[in-house]
């Protein structure tokens, strides 16, 4: 049954909420068994552990990426406010929606830009 549950979870999209809920539960229940495991259960347990380790690594990477984005966003907003004063809401919203690469690009432009348009360019 555990092998079927693992296969069902693996077939779901990576961002499915069910995966984030079921993965820790599968690991918890499998690791919490007090009975002597069979060879097949040991195999399933090893699969679950490996899958859960991959899941944990993905969460760490997502957390790191979110941290980079938030840090880049905050730094860019501080730089722009120091250089150009209070920012229009549309500019702040555009920065909030940007990815890390775009934030970095804009951050590099701040040093030589004379206007907000020179930093952010024309929205696409």
TIRO-2110 file (N, C-alpha, C; in Angstrom, 1 decimal):
// TIRO-2110
0.8, -1.2, 0.0, N, 1, A
0.0, 0.0, 0.0, CA, 1, A
0.9, 1.3, 0.0, C, 1, A
2.0, 1.2, 0.8, N, 2, A
2.8, 2.4, 0.8, CA, 2, A
3.5, 2.7, -0.6, C, 2, A
3.8, 1.6, -1.2, N, 3, A
4.4, 1.7, -2.6, CA, 3, A
3.4, 2.4, -3.5, C, 3, A
2.1, 2.0, -3.4, N, 4, A
1.1, 2.6, -4.3, CA, 4, A
0.9, 4.1, -4.0, C, 4, A
0.9, 4.4, -2.7, N, 5, A
0.8, 5.8, -2.2, CA, 5, A
2.0, 6.6, -2.8, C, 5, A
3.2, 6.1, -2.7, N, 6, A
4.3, 6.8, -3.1, CA, 6, A
4.3, 7.0, -4.7, C, 6, A
3.8, 6.0, -5.4, N, 7, A
3.7, 6.1, -6.8, CA, 7, A
2.7, 7.1, -7.2, C, 7, A
1.5, 7.2, -6.5, N, 8, A
0.5, 8.2, -6.7, CA, 8, A
1.0, 9.6, -6.5, C, 8, A
1.8, 9.8, -5.4, N, 9, A
2.3, 11.1, -5.1, CA, 9, A
3.4, 11.5, -6.2, C, 9, A
4.2, 10.5, -6.6, N, 10, A
5.2, 10.8, -7.6, CA, 10, A
4.6, 11.2, -8.9, C, 10, A
3.4, 10.7, -9.2, N, 11, A
2.7, 11.1, -10.5, CA, 11, A
2.1, 12.5, -10.5, C, 11, A
1.9, 13.0, -9.3, N, 12, A
1.3, 14.4, -9.2, CA, 12, A
2.3, 15.5, -9.6, C, 12, A
1.8, 16.6, -10.1, N, 13, A
2.7, 17.7, -10.4, CA, 13, A
3.6, 18.1, -9.2, C, 13, A
4.8, 18.6, -9.4, N, 14, A
5.7, 18.9, -8.3, CA, 14, A
5.1, 19.9, -7.3, C, 14, A
4.3, 20.9, -7.8, N, 15, A
3.7, 21.9, -7.0, CA, 15, A
2.4, 21.6, -6.4, C, 15, A
1.9, 20.4, -6.5, N, 16, A
0.6, 20.0, -6.0, CA, 16, A
0.6, 20.1, -4.5, C, 16, A
-0.4, 20.7, -3.9, N, 17, A
-0.5, 20.8, -2.5, CA, 17, A
-0.5, 19.5, -1.8, C, 17, A
-1.1, 18.5, -2.5, N, 18, A
-1.2, 17.2, -1.9, CA, 18, A
0.2, 16.6, -1.5, C, 18, A
1.1, 16.9, -2.4, N, 19, A
2.5, 16.4, -2.2, CA, 19, A
3.1, 17.0, -0.9, C, 19, A
2.9, 18.3, -0.7, N, 20, A
3.5, 18.9, 0.4, CA, 20, A
2.8, 18.4, 1.7, C, 20, A
1.6, 18.0, 1.7, N, 21, A
0.9, 17.5, 2.8, CA, 21, A
1.2, 16.0, 3.1, C, 21, A
1.2, 15.2, 2.0, N, 22, A
1.3, 13.8, 2.2, CA, 22, A
2.7, 13.3, 2.4, C, 22, A
3.7, 14.0, 1.9, N, 23, A
5.1, 13.5, 2.0, CA, 23, A
5.5, 13.4, 3.4, C, 23, A
5.4, 14.4, 4.2, N, 24, A
5.8, 14.3, 5.6, CA, 24, A
5.0, 13.2, 6.4, C, 24, A
3.8, 13.1, 6.0, N, 25, A
3.0, 12.1, 6.7, CA, 25, A
3.4, 10.7, 6.4, C, 25, A
3.7, 10.4, 5.1, N, 26, A
4.2, 9.1, 4.7, CA, 26, A
5.5, 8.8, 5.4, C, 26, A
6.4, 9.7, 5.5, N, 27, A
7.7, 9.5, 6.2, CA, 27, A
7.4, 9.3, 7.7, C, 27, A
6.6, 10.1, 8.3, N, 28, A
6.3, 9.9, 9.7, CA, 28, A
5.8, 8.6, 10.0, C, 28, A
4.7, 8.1, 9.3, N, 29, A
4.1, 6.9, 9.6, CA, 29, A
5.0, 5.7, 9.3, C, 29, A
5.8, 5.8, 8.2, N, 30, A
6.7, 4.7, 7.9, CA, 30, A
7.8, 4.6, 8.9, C, 30, A
8.4, 5.7, 9.4, N, 31, A
9.4, 5.7, 10.3, CA, 31, A
8.9, 5.3, 11.7, C, 31, A
7.6, 5.5, 12.0, N, 32, A
7.1, 5.3, 13.3, CA, 32, A
6.6, 3.8, 13.5, C, 32, A
6.8, 3.0, 12.5, N, 33, A
6.4, 1.6, 12.7, CA, 33, A
7.3, 0.9, 13.7, C, 33, A
6.7, 0.2, 14.7, N, 34, A
7.4, -0.5, 15.7, CA, 34, A
7.7, -2.0, 15.3, C, 34, A
6.9, -2.5, 14.4, N, 35, A
7.0, -3.9, 14.0, CA, 35, A
8.3, -4.1, 13.1, C, 35, A
8.7, -5.3, 13.1, N, 36, A
9.9, -5.7, 12.3, CA, 36, A
9.4, -5.5, 10.8, C, 36, A
10.2, -4.8, 10.0, N, 37, A
9.8, -4.5, 8.6, CA, 37, A
10.2, -5.7, 7.8, C, 37, A
9.4, -5.9, 6.7, N, 38, A
9.8, -7.0, 5.7, CA, 38, A
10.8, -6.3, 4.8, C, 38, A
11.4, -7.1, 3.9, N, 39, A
12.3, -6.6, 2.9, CA, 39, A
11.6, -5.6, 2.0, C, 39, A
10.4, -5.9, 1.6, N, 40, A
9.6, -5.0, 0.7, CA, 40, A
9.4, -3.7, 1.5, C, 40, A
9.0, -3.8, 2.8, N, 41, A
8.8, -2.5, 3.5, CA, 41, A
10.1, -1.7, 3.7, C, 41, A
11.2, -2.4, 3.8, N, 42, A
12.5, -1.7, 3.9, CA, 42, A
12.7, -1.0, 2.6, C, 42, A
12.4, -1.6, 1.5, N, 43, A
12.6, -1.0, 0.2, CA, 43, A
11.7, 0.2, 0.0, C, 43, A
10.5, 0.1, 0.4, N, 44, A
9.6, 1.2, 0.3, CA, 44, A
10.0, 2.3, 1.3, C, 44, A
10.5, 2.0, 2.5, N, 45, A
11.0, 2.9, 3.4, CA, 45, A
12.1, 3.7, 2.8, C, 45, A
13.0, 3.0, 2.2, N, 46, A
14.2, 3.7, 1.6, CA, 46, A
13.8, 4.6, 0.5, C, 46, A
12.8, 4.2, -0.3, N, 47, A
12.2, 5.1, -1.4, CA, 47, A
11.6, 6.3, -0.8, C, 47, A
10.8, 6.1, 0.3, N, 48, A
10.2, 7.3, 1.0, CA, 48, A
11.2, 8.2, 1.5, C, 48, A
12.2, 7.7, 2.2, N, 49, A
13.3, 8.5, 2.7, CA, 49, A
14.0, 9.3, 1.6, C, 49, A
14.3, 8.7, 0.5, N, 50, A
15.0, 9.4, -0.6, CA, 50, A
14.1, 10.5, -1.1, C, 50, A
12.8, 10.1, -1.3, N, 51, A
11.9, 11.1, -1.9, CA, 51, A
11.7, 12.3, -0.9, C, 51, A
11.7, 12.0, 0.4, N, 52, A
11.5, 13.0, 1.4, CA, 52, A
12.7, 13.9, 1.4, C, 52, A
13.9, 13.3, 1.3, N, 53, A
15.1, 14.1, 1.3, CA, 53, A
15.1, 15.1, 0.1, C, 53, A
14.7, 14.6, -1.0, N, 54, A
14.6, 15.4, -2.2, CA, 54, A
13.6, 16.6, -2.0, C, 54, A
12.5, 16.2, -1.3, N, 55, A
11.4, 17.2, -1.0, CA, 55, A
12.0, 18.3, -0.1, C, 55, A
12.7, 17.9, 1.0, N, 56, A
13.3, 18.8, 1.9, CA, 56, A
14.3, 19.7, 1.2, C, 56, A
15.1, 19.2, 0.3, N, 57, A
16.1, 20.0, -0.4, CA, 57, A
15.4, 21.0, -1.3, C, 57, A
14.3, 20.6, -1.9, N, 58, A
13.5, 21.5, -2.8, CA, 58, A
13.0, 22.7, -1.9, C, 58, A
12.5, 22.3, -0.7, N, 59, A
11.9, 23.4, 0.1, CA, 59, A
13.1, 24.3, 0.6, C, 59, A
14.2, 23.8, 0.9, N, 60, A
15.4, 24.7, 1.2, CA, 60, A
15.7, 25.6, 0.1, C, 60, A
15.8, 25.0, -1.2, N, 61, A
16.1, 25.8, -2.3, CA, 61, A
15.0, 26.9, -2.6, C, 61, A
13.8, 26.5, -2.4, N, 62, A
12.7, 27.5, -2.6, CA, 62, A
12.8, 28.6, -1.6, C, 62, A
13.1, 28.3, -0.3, N, 63, A
13.3, 29.3, 0.7, CA, 63, A
14.5, 30.2, 0.4, C, 63, A
15.6, 29.6, -0.1, N, 64, A
16.7, 30.4, -0.5, CA, 64, A
16.4, 31.4, -1.6, C, 64, A
15.7, 30.9, -2.6, N, 65, A
15.3, 31.7, -3.7, CA, 65, A
14.4, 32.9, -3.2, C, 65, A
13.4, 32.5, -2.4, N, 66, A
12.5, 33.6, -1.8, CA, 66, A
13.3, 34.6, -1.0, C, 66, A
14.3, 34.1, -0.3, N, 67, A
15.1, 35.0, 0.5, CA, 67, A
15.9, 36.0, -0.4, C, 67, A
16.5, 35.4, -1.5, N, 68, A
17.2, 36.3, -2.4, CA, 68, A
16.3, 37.3, -3.1, C, 68, A
15.1, 36.9, -3.4, N, 69, A
14.2, 37.8, -4.1, CA, 69, A
13.8, 38.9, -3.1, C, 69, A
13.4, 38.5, -1.9, N, 70, A
13.0, 39.5, -0.9, CA, 70, A
14.1, 40.5, -0.5, C, 70, A
15.3, 40.0, -0.4, N, 71, A
16.5, 40.8, -0.1, CA, 71, A
16.8, 41.8, -1.3, C, 71, A
16.7, 41.3, -2.5, N, 72, A
16.9, 42.1, -3.7, CA, 72, A
15.8, 43.2, -3.8, C, 72, A
14.6, 42.8, -3.6, N, 73, A
13.5, 43.7, -3.6, CA, 73, A
13.7, 44.8, -2.6, C, 73, A
14.0, 44.5, -1.4, N, 74, A
14.2, 45.5, -0.3, CA, 74, A
15.3, 46.5, -0.6, C, 74, A
16.4, 45.9, -1.1, N, 75, A
17.6, 46.7, -1.4, CA, 75, A
17.3, 47.7, -2.6, C, 75, A
16.6, 47.2, -3.6, N, 76, A
16.3, 48.0, -4.8, CA, 76, A
15.3, 49.1, -4.4, C, 76, A
14.3, 48.8, -3.6, N, 77, A
13.4, 49.8, -3.1, CA, 77, A
14.1, 50.9, -2.3, C, 77, A
15.0, 50.5, -1.4, N, 78, A
15.7, 51.5, -0.6, CA, 78, A
16.6, 52.4, -1.5, C, 78, A
17.3, 51.8, -2.5, N, 79, A
18.1, 52.5, -3.4, CA, 79, A
17.3, 53.5, -4.2, C, 79, A
16.2, 53.0, -4.8, N, 80, A
15.4, 53.9, -5.6, CA, 80, A
14.8, 55.1, -4.8, C, 80, A
14.3, 54.8, -3.6, N, 81, A
13.8, 55.9, -2.7, CA, 81, A
14.9, 56.9, -2.3, C, 81, A
16.1, 56.4, -2.1, N, 82, A
17.2, 57.3, -1.7, CA, 82, A
17.5, 58.2, -2.9, C, 82, A
17.4, 57.6, -4.1, N, 83, A
17.8, 58.3, -5.3, CA, 83, A
16.7, 59.2, -5.9, C, 83, A
15.5, 58.7, -5.9, N, 84, A
14.4, 59.4, -6.6, CA, 84, A
13.2, 59.8, -5.7, C, 84, A
13.3, 59.6, -4.4, N, 85, A
12.2, 59.9, -3.5, CA, 85, A
11.1, 58.9, -3.5, C, 85, A
10.0, 59.3, -3.0, N, 86, A
8.9, 58.4, -2.8, CA, 86, A
8.5, 57.8, -4.2, C, 86, A
8.2, 56.5, -4.2, N, 87, A
8.0, 55.8, -5.5, CA, 87, A
6.5, 55.6, -5.8, C, 87, A
6.1, 55.7, -7.0, N, 88, A
4.6, 55.5, -7.3, CA, 88, A
4.3, 54.0, -7.0, C, 88, A
3.0, 53.8, -6.7, N, 89, A
2.5, 52.5, -6.3, CA, 89, A
2.8, 51.5, -7.5, C, 89, A
2.6, 52.0, -8.7, N, 90, A
2.8, 51.1, -9.9, CA, 90, A
4.3, 50.6, -9.9, C, 90, A
5.2, 51.4, -9.6, N, 91, A
6.6, 51.0, -9.6, CA, 91, A
6.9, 50.0, -8.5, C, 91, A
6.3, 50.2, -7.3, N, 92, A
6.5, 49.2, -6.2, CA, 92, A
5.8, 47.9, -6.6, C, 92, A
4.7, 47.9, -7.2, N, 93, A
4.0, 46.7, -7.6, CA, 93, A
4.8, 46.0, -8.7, C, 93, A
5.4, 46.7, -9.6, N, 94, A
6.2, 46.1, -10.6, CA, 94, A
7.5, 45.4, -10.0, C, 94, A
8.1, 46.1, -9.0, N, 95, A
9.2, 45.5, -8.3, CA, 95, A
8.8, 44.3, -7.6, C, 95, A
7.7, 44.3, -6.9, N, 96, A
7.1, 43.2, -6.1, CA, 96, A
6.9, 41.9, -7.0, C, 96, A
6.6, 42.2, -8.3, N, 97, A
6.3, 41.1, -9.2, CA, 97, A
7.5, 40.6, -10.0, C, 97, A
8.6, 41.2, -9.8, N, 98, A
9.8, 40.9, -10.6, CA, 98, A
10.5, 39.6, -10.1, C, 98, A
11.2, 38.9, -10.9, N, 99, A
12.0, 37.8, -10.5, CA, 99, A
13.4, 38.3, -10.1, C, 99, A
14.2, 37.4, -9.5, N, 100, A
15.5, 37.7, -9.0, CA, 100, A
16.4, 38.4, -10.1, C, 100, A
16.4, 37.8, -11.3, N, 101, A
17.3, 38.3, -12.4, CA, 101, A
16.9, 39.7, -12.7, C, 101, A
15.6, 40.0, -12.8, N, 102, A
15.2, 41.3, -13.1, CA, 102, A
15.6, 42.3, -12.0, C, 102, A
15.4, 41.9, -10.8, N, 103, A
15.8, 42.8, -9.7, CA, 103, A
17.3, 43.1, -9.7, C, 103, A
18.1, 42.1, -10.0, N, 104, A
19.5, 42.3, -10.1, CA, 104, A
19.9, 43.3, -11.3, C, 104, A
19.2, 43.1, -12.4, N, 105, A
19.4, 44.0, -13.6, CA, 105, A
19.1, 45.4, -13.2, C, 105, A
18.0, 45.6, -12.6, N, 106, A
17.6, 47.0, -12.2, CA, 106, A
18.5, 47.5, -11.1, C, 106, A
19.0, 46.7, -10.2, N, 107, A
19.9, 47.1, -9.2, CA, 107, A
21.2, 47.6, -9.8, C, 107, A
21.7, 47.0, -10.8, N, 108, A
22.9, 47.4, -11.5, CA, 108, A
22.7, 48.8, -12.2, C, 108, A
21.5, 49.0, -12.7, N, 109, A
21.2, 50.3, -13.5, CA, 109, A
21.1, 51.5, -12.5, C, 109, A
20.7, 51.3, -11.3, N, 110, A
20.5, 52.4, -10.4, CA, 110, A
21.7, 53.3, -10.3, C, 110, A
22.9, 52.8, -10.3, N, 111, A
24.1, 53.6, -10.2, CA, 111, A
24.3, 54.7, -11.2, C, 111, A
23.9, 54.4, -12.5, N, 112, A
24.1, 55.3, -13.5, CA, 112, A
22.9, 56.0, -14.0, C, 112, A
21.7, 55.6, -13.5, N, 113, A
20.5, 56.1, -14.1, CA, 113, A
20.1, 57.5, -13.5, C, 113, A
19.5, 58.3, -14.4, N, 114, A
19.1, 59.7, -14.0, CA, 114, A
17.6, 59.7, -13.7, C, 114, A
16.9, 58.7, -14.2, N, 115, A
15.4, 58.6, -13.9, CA, 115, A
15.0, 57.2, -13.6, C, 115, A
13.8, 57.1, -13.1, N, 116, A
13.2, 55.8, -12.8, CA, 116, A
13.1, 55.0, -14.1, C, 116, A
12.7, 55.7, -15.2, N, 117, A
12.5, 55.0, -16.5, CA, 117, A
13.8, 54.4, -16.9, C, 117, A
15.0, 55.0, -16.6, N, 118, A
16.3, 54.5, -17.0, CA, 118, A
16.6, 53.2, -16.2, C, 118, A
16.1, 53.1, -15.0, N, 119, A
16.4, 51.9, -14.2, CA, 119, A
15.5, 50.8, -14.6, C, 119, A
14.2, 51.1, -14.7, N, 120, A
13.2, 50.0, -14.9, CA, 120, A
12.9, 49.7, -16.4, C, 120, A
13.2, 50.7, -17.2, N, 121, A
12.9, 50.5, -18.7, CA, 121, A
11.4, 50.5, -18.9, C, 121, A
11.0, 50.3, -20.1, N, 122, A
9.5, 50.2, -20.4, CA, 122, A
9.0, 48.9, -20.0, C, 122, A
7.9, 48.8, -19.2, N, 123, A
7.3, 47.5, -18.9, CA, 123, A
6.9, 46.7, -20.1, C, 123, A
7.2, 45.4, -20.0, N, 124, A
6.9, 44.5, -21.2, CA, 124, A
5.5, 43.9, -21.1, C, 124, A
END
